[in-house]
Amino acid sequence: MPNFLNPASFVLTLDKQTYSGAEFTIQSMSLPDVSAEPAPLPFKQLNITMAGDKVTYGAFEASYLIDEDLLNYKEIFDWIKSNVETNDSDTTIAASHTRDLTLTIMNSANNVTKQIRFIDAFPTSLSSLPFEITTTDVEYLTAVVAFSYSYYEFV
């Protein structure tokens, strides 16, 4: 009988550059979908299809806990800003700063079973943080970050 994958045993690691102390405690995420649209092939009175020649990867979003110093929120915030800053002399958009992200999946004994690497990733959106004084229970803040990337691979 096969062992089944536990959807609660995973860790997402950023290729850390600026904020080496920032940690990302992921609450939820989905491995993005992958598709290859079939290519149409006209033949006489028929439109037939053949295997596609391009792979499309879906959006990658993750929800994570915010640390009390906002270090992990600020890392993503600064990363987004650095990707769109302009040069004052010629107003050209700065080159995108990409990093690889690694999703580590573990088994029931917390041993690594598989790693998935997202190549050339960069954040495209970061959710708001809802501060509210009227809550009665302590609910830790989470943020949702969306990444664009070139592709992912199993390592």
PAMI-349919 format. One record per residue: residue number from 0; residue in three letters; x, y, z negated of N, C-alpha, C in turn. Coordinates in pm, 1 decimal, m for minus. Layout:
REM residues N
NODE   pos   code       n_c1       n_c2       n_c3      ca_c1      ca_c2      ca_c3       c_c1       c_c2       c_c3
NODE   NUM    ALA          X          Y          Z          X          Y          Z          X          Y          Z
...
This chain:
REM residues 155
NODE   pos   code       n_c1       n_c2       n_c3      ca_c1      ca_c2      ca_c3       c_c1       c_c2       c_c3
NODE     0    MET       84.7     m117.2        0.0        0.0        0.0        0.0       89.6      124.0        0.0
NODE     1    PRO       61.0      221.6       85.3      147.3      340.3       92.6      126.6      433.7      m25.9
NODE     2    ASN      230.4      508.4      m58.6      217.2      615.3     m156.9      168.1      739.1      m84.7
NODE     3    PHE       73.7      810.5     m144.4       15.2      926.0      m79.5       81.0     1054.2     m128.2
NODE     4    LEU       79.9     1153.3      m41.3      144.1     1281.5      m67.7       67.1     1360.1     m171.4
NODE     5    ASN      136.5     1405.6     m274.7       76.8     1488.2     m379.6       78.7     1633.2     m333.6
NODE     6    PRO      m37.7     1698.0     m315.5      m39.4     1835.2     m264.3        0.6     1940.5     m367.0
NODE     7    ALA       37.1     1898.8     m488.4       73.0     1995.3     m592.3      221.2     1991.0     m628.4
NODE     8    SER      301.7     1920.3     m552.4      444.2     1909.0     m583.9      526.8     1967.7     m471.0
NODE     9    PHE      547.3     2098.5     m475.8      623.5     2165.4     m371.6      686.3     2293.1     m426.1
NODE    10    VAL      790.1     2338.5     m358.3      859.5     2462.2     m393.0      895.0     2532.5     m263.0
NODE    11    LEU      874.2     2664.0     m257.8      913.6     2743.2     m141.8     1032.1     2829.0     m181.4
NODE    12    THR     1138.9     2821.5     m102.9     1261.8     2896.9     m131.0     1289.6     2992.9      m17.2
NODE    13    LEU     1318.5     3118.9      m52.3     1359.4     3217.1       47.3     1509.8     3218.9       54.1
NODE    14    ASP     1563.2     3240.5      172.4     1705.8     3262.9      188.3     1731.6     3400.0      125.9
NODE    15    LYS     1772.9     3400.2        0.0     1780.9     3524.6      m76.3     1899.3     3609.6      m33.5
NODE    16    GLN     1871.4     3739.1      m18.7     1976.4     3832.0       19.2     1986.8     3945.4      m81.4
NODE    17    THR     1882.8     4025.8      m92.0     1889.0     4145.3     m175.2     1860.6     4117.1     m321.6
NODE    18    TYR     1753.0     4044.9     m349.4     1710.6     4019.7     m486.4     1739.3     3874.9     m522.9
NODE    19    SER     1861.9     3846.7     m557.9     1899.6     3708.2     m584.3     1829.8     3652.6     m707.9
NODE    20    GLY     1779.7     3739.8     m796.9     1712.1     3693.2     m917.0     1563.4     3672.4     m899.4
NODE    21    ALA     1508.8     3707.2     m784.6     1364.2     3694.5     m762.3     1327.1     3548.0     m742.7
NODE    22    GLU     1222.2     3506.0     m812.9     1172.3     3370.4     m799.2     1028.8     3375.8     m750.5
NODE    23    PHE      990.8     3278.3     m671.3      857.7     3273.5     m614.0      788.3     3146.0     m660.2
NODE    24    THR      694.8     3162.7     m753.7      616.0     3049.9     m801.9      490.4     3044.4     m716.9
NODE    25    ILE      492.0     2955.9     m619.1      383.5     2946.1     m521.9      263.2     2878.9     m586.8
NODE    26    GLN      146.5     2941.7     m571.4       22.1     2886.7     m623.2      m50.0     2803.6     m518.1
NODE    27    SER      m49.2     2852.7     m395.1     m112.8     2777.8     m287.6      m53.6     2818.4     m153.5
NODE    28    MET      m55.7     2727.3      m61.9      m10.0     2750.5       74.5      m53.7     2632.8      159.3
NODE    29    SER      m55.1     2652.4      286.9      m88.4     2544.1      379.3       21.4     2533.8      483.0
NODE    30    LEU       58.0     2411.3      513.9      151.5     2391.5      624.0       77.3     2432.5      750.7
NODE    31    PRO      131.8     2527.3      827.4       59.1     2579.8      943.2       30.4     2473.5     1048.3
NODE    32    ASP      m78.4     2499.1     1121.5     m115.1     2408.0     1229.0      m20.1     2423.7     1347.3
NODE    33    VAL      m15.3     2321.7     1429.5       68.8     2318.8     1548.6      m19.6     2274.4     1664.9
NODE    34    SER       m6.3     2342.6     1778.1      m84.6     2302.2     1893.8       m2.4     2318.1     2021.0
NODE    35    ALA      m40.4     2241.5     2120.3       17.9     2252.4     2254.4      m99.5     2248.1     2351.4
NODE    36    GLU     m136.6     2363.8     2401.5     m250.0     2373.1     2493.5     m218.2     2296.4     2621.8
NODE    37    PRO     m315.4     2221.2     2671.7     m290.0     2149.9     2797.1     m276.9     2248.3     2913.2
NODE    38    ALA     m195.3     2214.5     3008.6     m174.6     2298.5     3126.6     m267.7     2250.7     3237.6
NODE    39    PRO     m343.5     2344.0     3299.5     m431.8     2302.0     3408.5     m351.2     2264.3     3533.1
NODE    40    LEU     m397.4     2164.9     3599.2     m332.8     2119.2     3721.7     m441.5     2098.4     3827.5
NODE    41    PRO     m459.3     2196.7     3917.7     m563.3     2181.6     4020.4     m524.6     2071.1     4119.3
NODE    42    PHE     m619.5     1985.6     4146.8     m594.8     1876.0     4240.8     m722.5     1851.6     4320.3
NODE    43    LYS     m719.4     1882.1     4448.4     m833.9     1868.8     4539.3     m956.5     1934.2     4475.9
NODE    44    GLN    m1061.8     1859.3     4452.6    m1183.3     1915.6     4394.5    m1187.4     1900.9     4241.6
NODE    45    LEU    m1078.2     1864.1     4181.8    m1074.7     1840.9     4036.6     m977.2     1936.2     3968.1
NODE    46    ASN    m1011.4     1973.3     3850.3     m916.4     2041.8     3762.9     m877.7     1942.5     3654.5
NODE    47    ILE     m758.6     1891.7     3664.6     m711.6     1798.1     3563.2     m611.2     1870.4     3474.4
NODE    48    THR     m576.8     1811.7     3363.6     m480.9     1873.8     3273.0     m363.4     1780.1     3249.7
NODE    49    MET     m254.0     1839.9     3216.4     m135.2     1763.8     3179.6      m84.1     1820.0     3047.9
NODE    50    ALA        9.0     1752.0     2986.8       62.4     1795.8     2858.2      116.6     1937.7     2869.7
NODE    51    GLY       91.8     2016.6     2766.7      135.9     2156.0     2766.7      287.1     2168.8     2760.6
NODE    52    ASP      335.1     2287.4     2796.1      479.3     2309.8     2794.0      521.1     2410.5     2687.1
NODE    53    LYS      426.4     2454.5     2603.1      458.5     2547.5     2495.2      388.1     2505.5     2367.3
NODE    54    VAL      462.8     2511.1     2258.8      407.3     2480.1     2127.2      373.5     2612.0     2058.4
NODE    55    THR      255.6     2617.8     1998.6      213.0     2735.7     1924.2      199.7     2697.4     1777.3
NODE    56    TYR      259.3     2778.4     1690.3      254.1     2754.1     1547.0      157.4     2852.3     1483.4
NODE    57    GLY       75.8     2803.6     1391.6      m22.4     2886.8     1322.9       42.5     2977.1     1219.6
NODE    58    ALA      m39.7     3062.6     1161.2        6.9     3156.8     1059.2       51.0     3082.6      933.8
NODE    59    PHE      148.9     3139.2      866.8      198.8     3081.8      742.0      172.8     3181.5      630.0
NODE    60    GLU       85.6     3143.3      538.0       52.2     3228.1      423.4       77.1     3152.2      294.8
NODE    61    ALA      118.4     3226.7      193.8      141.6     3167.1       63.0       95.5     3264.0      m44.7
NODE    62    SER       36.5     3209.9     m148.4       m4.6     3287.9     m265.1       94.9     3257.5     m376.2
NODE    63    TYR      146.2     3362.1     m441.0      246.3     3339.5     m545.1      222.9     3429.8     m665.5
NODE    64    LEU      271.1     3384.2     m782.8      260.1     3461.2     m906.3      358.4     3577.4     m904.9
NODE    65    ILE      315.8     3692.3     m956.7      400.2     3811.4     m963.0      470.9     3814.2    m1098.3
NODE    66    ASP      602.3     3830.9    m1097.9      675.9     3841.2    m1224.1      651.8     3979.1    m1285.5
NODE    67    GLU      672.7     3990.3    m1417.0      636.4     4114.7    m1486.4      721.6     4234.9    m1447.8
NODE    68    ASP      835.3     4213.3    m1386.0      916.9     4325.1    m1337.9      887.0     4358.9    m1191.7
NODE    69    LEU      789.9     4288.4    m1132.5      751.6     4306.5     m992.0      867.4     4281.6     m895.7
NODE    70    LEU      966.6     4207.0     m939.7     1085.0     4183.1     m857.6     1051.2     4104.5     m730.9
NODE    71    ASN      971.5     3998.0     m744.9      939.2     3918.8     m626.0      842.2     3992.9     m533.3
NODE    72    TYR      756.7     4078.5     m587.0      668.3     4160.7     m502.0      750.9     4264.4     m426.9
NODE    73    LYS      844.1     4328.4     m498.7      927.0     4432.5     m438.7     1018.4     4374.8     m330.1
NODE    74    GLU     1064.8     4251.8     m347.2     1149.7     4192.2     m243.6     1074.3     4182.3     m111.0
NODE    75    ILE      951.0     4134.3     m115.1      872.1     4123.7        7.8      837.2     4263.4       59.8
NODE    76    PHE      799.6     4353.6      m29.7      766.6     4491.6        7.5      884.1     4557.9       79.8
NODE    77    ASP     1002.6     4549.0       20.9     1121.5     4608.9       81.9     1158.0     4540.6      213.8
NODE    78    TRP     1136.4     4411.2      222.1     1165.3     4336.8      344.0     1076.1     4385.1      458.4
NODE    79    ILE      948.2     4403.9      429.8      855.9     4456.3      532.3      899.6     4595.2      576.5
NODE    80    LYS      929.8     4680.8      479.1      970.9     4817.1      512.9     1099.3     4819.2      594.9
NODE    81    SER     1195.5     4735.7      560.3     1323.6     4736.0      632.1     1307.1     4690.4      776.6
NODE    82    ASN     1203.1     4610.9      803.1     1180.1     4564.2      940.2     1120.0     4670.7     1030.1
NODE    83    VAL     1065.2     4776.6      973.4     1000.8     4878.5     1056.5     1064.2     5016.2     1043.4
NODE    84    GLU     1170.2     5026.5      966.3     1237.2     5156.2      954.4     1295.1     5197.6     1088.7
NODE    85    THR     1295.9     5328.0     1113.2     1348.1     5378.6     1239.7     1478.3     5451.7     1217.2
NODE    86    ASN     1554.6     5458.7     1323.0     1679.5     5533.9     1323.3     1645.7     5679.2     1356.6
NODE    87    ASP     1686.6     5775.1     1273.0     1650.3     5915.3     1292.9     1703.4     5973.8     1423.4
NODE    88    SER     1814.4     5923.1     1472.6     1874.2     5984.2     1591.6     1800.2     5951.3     1720.7
NODE    89    ASP     1751.8     5827.4     1734.5     1685.5     5793.5     1860.4     1547.8     5730.2     1842.3
NODE    90    THR     1499.2     5725.8     1721.3     1366.9     5671.5     1685.5     1337.6     5534.7     1746.4
NODE    91    THR     1437.7     5451.6     1758.2     1413.9     5313.5     1801.8     1389.0     5227.3     1679.3
NODE    92    ILE     1311.8     5126.4     1699.0     1279.8     5037.3     1587.6     1401.7     4952.1     1554.6
NODE    93    ALA     1429.7     4942.7     1425.9     1544.5     4863.4     1381.7     1521.3     4715.9     1412.2
NODE    94    ALA     1628.3     4645.0     1428.7     1619.3     4501.2     1456.5     1553.2     4430.2     1339.2
NODE    95    SER     1474.2     4332.2     1369.6     1402.7     4257.0     1267.4     1501.2     4180.5     1179.5
NODE    96    HIS     1478.3     4184.2     1050.0     1560.5     4110.7      954.9     1488.2     3981.0      923.3
NODE    97    THR     1535.9     3872.8      979.4     1470.9     3744.2      957.8     1551.9     3659.2      861.1
NODE    98    ARG     1482.2     3566.7      798.0     1544.3     3470.8      707.8     1477.8     3336.1      730.3
NODE    99    ASP     1544.6     3234.1      689.3     1483.5     3102.2      692.0     1416.0     3077.4      557.4
NODE   100    LEU     1300.3     3013.9      560.0     1228.1     2973.0      440.0     1231.8     2821.9      434.7
NODE   101    THR     1243.3     2766.0      315.3     1247.2     2620.6      302.1     1138.2     2574.9      207.5
NODE   102    LEU     1051.9     2488.1      256.9      949.1     2425.4      175.7     1000.7     2288.2      135.7
NODE   103    THR     1013.7     2265.0        5.8     1061.3     2137.2      m45.6      942.7     2062.1     m104.1
NODE   104    ILE      918.6     1942.4      m55.6      807.3     1859.3     m101.7      865.0     1747.4     m186.9
NODE   105    MET      801.4     1726.4     m302.5      852.1     1627.5     m397.6      748.8     1517.5     m420.8
NODE   106    ASN      798.4     1401.9     m465.1      708.5     1291.0     m495.2      661.5     1299.9     m640.3
NODE   107    SER      591.4     1198.4     m686.2      535.6     1199.8     m821.9      643.6     1201.8     m930.4
NODE   108    ALA      766.1     1161.7     m897.9      876.7     1165.6     m994.8      960.6     1292.8     m979.4
NODE   109    ASN      908.5     1390.7     m904.5      977.3     1518.2     m878.2     1109.9     1500.8     m805.0
NODE   110    ASN     1120.0     1398.9     m723.9     1234.9     1381.3     m635.9     1197.4     1436.0     m498.2
NODE   111    VAL     1294.0     1497.8     m433.1     1269.3     1556.0     m301.6     1242.6     1445.0     m200.8
NODE   112    THR     1129.3     1457.5     m131.0     1097.4     1359.5      m27.6     1115.8     1417.1      112.0
NODE   113    LYS     1092.6     1547.4      127.2     1101.4     1609.0      258.3     1122.8     1758.4      241.4
NODE   114    GLN     1194.3     1817.3      336.0     1209.4     1962.4      341.5     1164.7     2009.1      479.5
NODE   115    ILE     1095.5     2122.4      479.9     1049.4     2183.0      604.6     1106.0     2323.9      608.5
NODE   116    ARG     1177.8     2353.9      714.5     1243.5     2484.8      726.3     1171.6     2568.8      831.2
NODE   117    PHE     1132.8     2689.3      789.4     1071.7     2787.5      878.9     1183.6     2877.0      929.6
NODE   118    ILE     1205.9     2876.0     1058.8     1319.8     2943.4     1119.3     1283.0     3086.4     1158.8
NODE   119    ASP     1373.5     3180.4     1129.6     1359.6     3321.9     1166.1     1228.2     3381.5     1116.4
NODE   120    ALA     1198.0     3361.5      990.0     1073.3     3412.3      932.8     1089.8     3556.6      886.1
NODE   121    PHE      978.6     3629.1      890.7      973.0     3763.4      833.3      829.3     3791.4      792.5
NODE   122    PRO      809.9     3869.0      684.1      674.5     3894.4      636.2      600.6     3992.6      726.1
NODE   123    THR      471.5     3967.5      746.9      389.0     4056.6      828.2      282.5     4127.2      744.9
NODE   124    SER      249.0     4072.1      629.9      154.4     4140.5      541.2      176.0     4095.3      398.1
NODE   125    LEU      138.0     4184.6      307.4      148.0     4159.6      163.7       21.4     4215.5      100.7
NODE   126    SER      m45.9     4134.1       23.7     m174.7     4175.5      m31.8     m158.3     4281.1     m140.7
NODE   127    SER     m270.0     4340.7     m175.3     m272.0     4439.8     m283.5     m262.7     4368.3     m418.3
NODE   128    LEU     m232.8     4445.2     m522.9     m229.3     4392.4     m659.5     m340.4     4460.6     m739.0
NODE   129    PRO     m443.6     4387.4     m778.8     m556.9     4448.2     m848.5     m532.8     4460.8     m999.5
NODE   130    PHE     m488.3     4576.1    m1043.5     m473.4     4602.0    m1186.0     m610.7     4637.6    m1242.3
NODE   131    GLU     m647.7     4574.5    m1355.1     m779.5     4599.7    m1412.3     m772.8     4583.9    m1563.1
NODE   132    ILE     m821.0     4684.5    m1633.5     m815.1     4683.8    m1778.5     m936.0     4615.9    m1841.3
NODE   133    THR    m1041.3     4594.4    m1765.0    m1165.4     4541.2    m1820.8    m1170.7     4389.4    m1828.8
NODE   134    THR    m1068.3     4319.9    m1786.7    m1070.4     4173.5    m1795.5    m1052.1     4129.7    m1939.4
NODE   135    THR    m1122.1     4024.9    m1978.8    m1112.4     3976.2    m2116.6    m1009.9     3864.4    m2130.4
NODE   136    ASP     m993.1     3783.9    m2027.9     m893.4     3676.7    m2029.0     m769.9     3722.7    m1953.9
NODE   137    VAL     m656.8     3669.5    m1994.2     m532.9     3702.1    m1923.4     m530.9     3624.4    m1792.2
NODE   138    GLU     m532.2     3696.6    m1683.4     m519.5     3636.2    m1551.9     m397.8     3698.4    m1486.6
NODE   139    TYR     m297.7     3616.5    m1463.3     m174.2     3667.7    m1405.9     m196.1     3707.6    m1260.7
NODE   140    LEU     m131.0     3814.7    m1221.4     m147.2     3865.0    m1086.2      m79.4     3774.1     m984.7
NODE   141    THR     m147.2     3758.5     m873.0      m89.5     3685.5     m760.5      m97.1     3774.6     m637.3
NODE   142    ALA       m9.0     3749.6     m544.7       m9.8     3820.2     m417.0       m9.9     3714.9     m306.5
NODE   143    VAL      m62.0     3754.5     m192.5      m60.0     3667.6      m75.2       30.3     3732.7       27.8
NODE   144    VAL      125.7     3656.9       76.3      216.6     3705.8      179.1      197.3     3620.8      304.3
NODE   145    ALA      195.5     3688.2      418.3      186.3     3618.5      547.1      319.3     3635.7      619.9
NODE   146    PHE      367.3     3527.7      679.1      493.7     3529.5      751.6      472.1     3495.1      898.0
NODE   147    SER      549.4     3558.2      981.7      563.2     3516.5     1120.4      698.1     3446.0     1128.7
NODE   148    TYR      711.6     3352.8     1219.2      836.1     3275.8     1230.0      843.9     3219.0     1370.6
NODE   149    SER      960.9     3175.5     1408.1      978.6     3119.4     1542.5      922.0     2978.1     1553.3
NODE   150    TYR      958.0     2892.8     1458.3      910.5     2755.4     1456.3      946.9     2694.5     1321.6
NODE   151    TYR      894.0     2576.1     1294.8      940.5     2504.0     1176.2      984.8     2364.7     1215.2
NODE   152    GLU     1073.0     2310.5     1131.1     1129.0     2178.4     1159.2     1141.4     2099.2     1030.2
NODE   153    PHE     1132.8     1969.1     1042.0     1152.2     1880.7      928.9     1300.8     1848.9      918.4
NODE   154    VAL     1357.2     1869.8      799.3     1499.7     1842.6      779.8     1520.1     1732.1      679.6
